[in-house]
Structure formats: C-alpha cells, structure tokens
Amino acid sequence: MVSLVTDISSEMVTAVMPVYLVAGLGLSILQFGFLDGLYSGVTVFLRLVGGHIADRFSARKKVASVGYGLSAVSKLGFPVVGASVSGVGTLLAVDRAGKGLRTAPRDALISLSSTPEAQGRAFGVHRALDTAGAFLGPLLAFMILSVVATAYDAVFVVSSCIGTVGLLMLLLFVRDRPGPPAGTGRPRAASWRAGVGLLRDVPFRRLCLCAALLGVATVSDAFIYLVLQRELDIKAHWFPLLPLGTAGVYLLLAIPVGRVADGVGRRRVFLAGHLALGAVYVLLAGPFGGAALLVGTLALHGVFYAMTDGILMAAAGAGLPAELRTSGLAVLQTGQAAGRFVSSVAFGWAWTQWGPERAVVWSGAALAVALGVSAVVLGGARVRGR
C-alpha cells in the first residue's frame, strides 16, 4: 500500500517530465537523454549503500524510510529551480537517490515476508498495487494540467504532498523484518565483502550479468512515449495519459504472471518478457501508425513489465540468504540500473545523430544480441533448491 501511494506521487512527475523538459524548458534530445540516464544511473552505488546499511544494522525499514523521504521532499524543489537545467538535474538526482536507497530494502521486506515457493506471487501482488499507483498518478497529473494548463508547479507540489502520505504510512504501519527466520542456522555477518561475495554463487552471478546486459538494450519509458508522441503528433497536454496504457496492462497481468512464473520458472518468464519489448521496437520502427501503433505499443510495454519487473526480484530473492537478502538484491539492481543509464545516454545520442526510427532499430539489434546471450547463460544455471 505504501508503494501504491508513493507511485501515485512519483508517476505524476514521471508522466509530465519528458514533455516538461523537452517542450517546456527546450532541452535537446541529447540533453534529455543524459538527464534520463542520470535519473536511472544515480541509483547505481546508492543501491549498494542502502542494501549494505540495511543488512549491517538490520534496519530495512529505516533505510527505506530515508529513501521515501528524499523523494517526497525533492518534488518541492522543481518550482524553485525553474528552468535551470543544472537545478532540475540535481533534483532528479536527489529523487533517484531516494529510490536507490529504498528499493532493495523494500524488496527484501517483501521477500522475507513470503515463503520461497510463493516469491513470484508475492512480488506480483506488490507490483500490481505499485502499478495501480502508476495508473492513478498520470491520470491525476492530467486532471491537474487540464485545469492549470502548463503550470507544472501544481503537479510537483501535489506530488510531494502525496509522497509524504506514503512515508507516514510506512512509518506507522509497516513492520520490519530484522533478521533471518528461526532455525536457519548461523547467519553470515553482513558486510561489503559478504554482499559482493554473493556473486560467487554461479546462478546469482549469471542472473546479475544478464540483467545488466538486457538493461543496456532497454529503452526507457520516457523515450518510448516521446517516440509515440512524435509519430502520432500527440499534443502536450495529452502526453501524461500515455503511461496509463502500460500501467493498465501491467496491473492486470502482474499477479497472474507471478503465479505462472512460480510454476514454470522465473528465469524463463523474465527472458520471455523481453520478447514483448522487442515487439515494441518493431512497432515503433515499422510502418505502423494510428490506433494500432498506440494500443499495440502500450499493451506490449505493459506485458514486458509484468513479465520482468517483479519476476527478476522473485528469481533472485528465494536463493539469497535472509541476512544478506537486501545486499544481494541491491547488487542485482545496481547492475540493471547501470545498464539502463548506458541505454538512455546512447539512445539520446543515436536519436540526435540518426533520428528516432534508426535509434529504435539499433536498440532492437542490441536487444536481440543481449537476449540470445542471456538465453545461453541462464540456460546453463540451475536455480538453487528450495
């Protein structure tokens, strides 16, 4: 429920940020690509820091609270910095710093609250509620902008207020999971060496490498929506509604896909989800237009998230020791975030050099290579037994 409320707050800003930066502040696509990459890349090392502190001091809830608080406060800064690109970049970095600190502790709390055989379903429930917030956030942003036109400050202030409510819910109602369950033997002491040492486990190391590799070939949501806006000539005030299509499909599929992944294999579902992303690239780069392009792209984008986002955490979580679960998930998420930072900067550069269509084509080629390599690598690793 904390994630539901918080995602309403964060997705209000995420939905308007591309058009705010490009149309409102006049940033070039290359500049936007750098900021979008920063939006993901700044979390790289903070995920490791947050994961280590949470495990070292058994303080998963406390670390998550700091992360949620940073994100809520940062929204109030956008009206202050105005059109300053450096100011906007700093605030985006603070917001993502908050996300970097909170994500691994939050996922560890979910994982430790679930049995090993139900990890996919547990993360499916979480991602469904999280996506409900992602559905409501853009809708609320659209409603605000329909009243105040291009006064984006109103979106930022309301977003901060809602984020504060999510933080209060966390502090008041969420119970921490400070350590491993009874009867699991002597726990390993949490440390930097122990956290990174989890990479010695072959299945986990292979999963981390593939997540990072596929992250490099994953075009960010913002760029996908900007390509759609360009192809379909969508007006700026309608732009915040584009994420609703993705979120709606994700919301419907998150729990069923989680259940399926528990049965047929989480790694298989994770890889299959990237086929849906490849289909998105085909639609964006092909001769399609109108409703077919709009509906097909958003629907397949939602399928991609349903089959990859929570599934990846479920695939890793059950095999990690409880006392190092936050650190392990942070290592996995760090590699993925680093890959997506490279993707955003590279896509922004490719768009500037060759245009959006060729940039999408190159991303599709990169995805095909990454998916082929990942299928071979993960095909040779067995999931640790229950």
N, C-alpha and C positions, 0 to 999 in steps of 0.2 A: 504493500500500500504506500510505503514511503517512496518507492520508485515510481509508482503511478503519479503521485502528486508532483514529485520532482521533475518527472519527464514533461508534465504539462508546462512547467516553468521553463525548462531548457529548450524544449522543442518550439515554444513560442519564438524564442530568439533565433534558433537554428533555421526556422522556416523563413524568416524575413532577412536573415543576414546576407545571403548571396545578392539579392536584389538591392538591399541597403548599401552594400559595399560597392557593387558594380554600377547600379543606376543612380543611387543616392549620393555616394561620395565620389563616383567617377573613377574607381580603380580599374586598371587594366586587368586582363585575364591572367597575365603572368603574376602581377601583384596579388591578385586574389588567390592564385594557386599557392603562392608562398604562405599567405595567411591561413589558407585552408590546411596546408601541410603543417603549419605551426599549431593549428587547432588540434591536430592529432599527435604531432611529434613531441610537443612539450610534455606529454604524459609519459614519455619513454622511461626516463630514470625515476620519476616520481612514483611510478607503479612499483618499482623495486624498493624504493624507500618506504612507501606505505606498507607494502607487504612485509618487509623485514621488521618494522616497528610493531606492527600488529601482532606478529608471531612472537617477537622477542619479549614483549611485555604483556602478551595475552590481552590485547586491547583493541580488538577488531572494531567494536562499536565506537570507541573513542576516535580512532583514526578515521573511520567513515564519517563521523560527525564533523570533524575538521574539514574534510573534503566537501561535504554538502554545504557547510557554512561558507567556504570560499566561493563556491559557485553562486550562491544566493546573493552575496554581497557584491560580487563583480558586476552584476547586471545594473546596479545603480550608477556605475561609472560611465556607461555609454552616453547618457545625456550630458555628462560633464565634459568629456573629451571632444565631443562634437565630431568634426571632420578630420581630426588628427589621425593619420594612418598609424603613427607610432603609438598613440594612445589607445586606439582600437586594438592594435596588435598586443599591447601589454594586457589589456583587459581580457582578450581571448586567451592569452597565456594563463592568466590567473584562473579563469573559468575552467580551462582544461587541466590546470594543476589540481584543482579541486576534484575533478573527475578522476584524474590519475591516482590520487590518494584514496579515493573511496571505492573504486571499482573492485579491486582484489579483496579487500576486507568484506565488502558486501557479498560477493560471490562465495567467499569462504563461509560466511554465516549461513547462506542458503545451503551450501554443500554439506556442512556439518549438521544441519538440521534435518537432513534427509538420509535415508538408507542407501547403500551403494547401488542396489538394483533399481532404484527409483530416481536416480540423478537426472535423467533426461526429462521425466515428467515434472520434477521439482523446478528445474530451470525453465521448462515450458510454461508452467504457471506464472513464474516470475516475469518471463519475457512477455507473456500475454498481458499482464497488468501494466508492465512497463510500456508496452505498445499502446495500450488504451490511453495512457497519458500522452504518448506521441501522436495519437489521433486527435485528442482534445486540444493539445497545445496549438497546432497550426490553425485549427478551427477558431479558437479564441483570438489568436492574432489577427485572423481575417476579419472577425467581427469588430475588433478594436479599430483596425485600419479602415474598415468601411464607414466608421463614424468620424475618425480624425484624419482621414486621407493619409498623407505621408508623414504624419507626426509619429515617427518611430519611438520617440521617447516614452510615449504612453505604454507601448508594448514592453519596453525594458523595465519600467517601474512596476507594472503589474506582475511581470515575470519574477522580479525579485521578491515581491510580497508572497507569491505562491510558493517560491522556493523556501522561504522562511517557515511556512506552514509545514512543508515536508521535513525540514530539520527538526522542528518541535515534535512531530510525530515520532521520528527516530529516537529522540532523547527520552520521550515519555513512555513509549510502548514497546520498543524492540528490546529483546533480551539478548545479551551477549552469549557467545559460546567460547569460553575462555581456554578450553584445552581439549585434549583427546578424550573420548569416552572411556569409561572404566573397563578394565580387562583387556586393554590393547597392548600391554607390555610396557617396557620402559621407553618413554618418549625421547626423541632426539632433541638436544638443545637447539633453539632457534638462533641462527647466526647467518652472516652473509655467506660464509663458506658452505654451510649446510643448505641454504636456499639455492645457490648456484649449483651446488653439488647434486641437486636433483637431476641435473642434465646427464649425469652418469647412467641414469635409467634409460635404456635404449628406446622403449616405446614413447616415453615422455619427450626425450630429445628429438626424436623424429617428428612428433606432433608439433613441437615448437618450431622446428625448421620449416615444416610445410606451412604452418600458419603465417610465418614471416614471408615466405616466398609468395604465397597466394595474396598476402596483403599488398605486396608491390604491384600486383596486377589488378587490384580492386579500385576502381574509380570511385571517388567519394560521392555521397548522395548529392551534395551541392552541385557538383559538376553535371551529374546526370539530369538534375532539374534545370540547370542552365541550358544544357543542350536541348532539352524538350521545349523550353521557352523560346529558344531561337528557332527551332524547326517549326513550331506551331504558332509563333508570333503571339504568345500569351502576354496579356497586359500585366503590369507590375502588381496591381492590387489583387490579382488572382493567383499570383505566384505562391503565397503561403498555403494554398489548398493542395498543391501537388504532393506534398508528403502524405496527405490523407489516404491516397490510393495505396501507397506502400504500407502504411501503418494498418489500414483496414484488412489487407490480405494477411499480413503478419499476425495480427490479432486473432484471426480465425484459425490459423494453422499452427500457432505456437505450441499449444498443448497436444493436439493430435500428432504432430511431427515428433514431439518429445517422447510420446508413448511408443511410436514406431521405432525411434532410434534406440530405445531401451531394448527392443526386441530384435531388430535386425543388425544392429551395430552402429554406434555413434559416428565412428570414423567414415563409414560408408555414406551415411546421410550427409555428413559435413562436406565430403567431396562432391556428392551429387548436387548439393545446393549451388556449387559454383558453375554447374552446367546451366542453371537458371540465369546466373549473372552473364554467362556467355550469350545466352539468348537475348538478354537486354542489349548487349553490344551489337548484336546482329540487327535488331530493330532500329537502333539509333543510327547505325552506319548504312542501313539499306534504303531502298526506295520507298519506304513506307511513310504514311502521313495520316492526318486526321485522327479519328477516334481509335482506329486500330493501333496507331503508334502510341497514343496516350494511354489507353487502357492496357495494352499489352506490356508496355514498359513498366508501368507502375505495378501491375499484378505480378509480373515475373520478379521484379525487385523485391516485393513482399515475400515471395516464395524463397528467394535467395536468403533473406534474413531469417526466416522461420527455420530453414534447414542448416544454418551455420552459426548464428549468434550464440544462443544458449547451448546448442549442441556441442560446440567446441569446449565450453566450460564443463559440461557434463562428462565429456570424453576424458578430460584430464583429471577432474576433481576426485572421482572414485578411486583412482590409483595413487593419489598422493597421501602421505601420512598426515594425520589430523593436525599435529603440532606444527607442520610446515605447509599446510594447505594454502594459506594466504600467500606465502612467499612463492610457492610453485605456480599458482595462478598468475601472480604478478610477473614472473619470468615469461610465461606464455603470452600474456597480454602485451608485455614490453616488445617482444619480437614482432607481434602483429601490428602494434602502433608504429614501430619504426618502419615497417614495410609500407604502411599507408601514408606516412609522411613522405617517403620517396615517391609514391604514386601520385600524390597531389601536386608536388613540385614538378614532376616530369610531365604530368598531363597538362598543367598550365603552360609549360614551355612548349609542348607539342602543339597545343591549340594556337598559341601565338605564332608559331612557325608555319604550320600547315593547315590550320582550321580545325573545327571540332570533329568533322567526319573522319579525317585521317587520324586524328588523335585517338578516336574511339577504335579505329581499325588496329592501330598499334597496340592498344590496350587489350584488344581481343586476342591478338597474336601472343602477347605476353601471358595472358591467362591460359591459353591452350598449352603453352610450354610448361607453365607452373603446375597446371592440373595433371599433365602427363607425368611429370617428375614426382609429384605428390602421390599419385596413384601407385607408382612403383615403390616409393619409400615407405608409405604407410601399409602397403600390401605385405611388406616383409616384417612388420612388427605386430606382435600379439599384445592384446590388452591384458594388463595384469589381472589375475583372477580375483573374484570377489572374496 
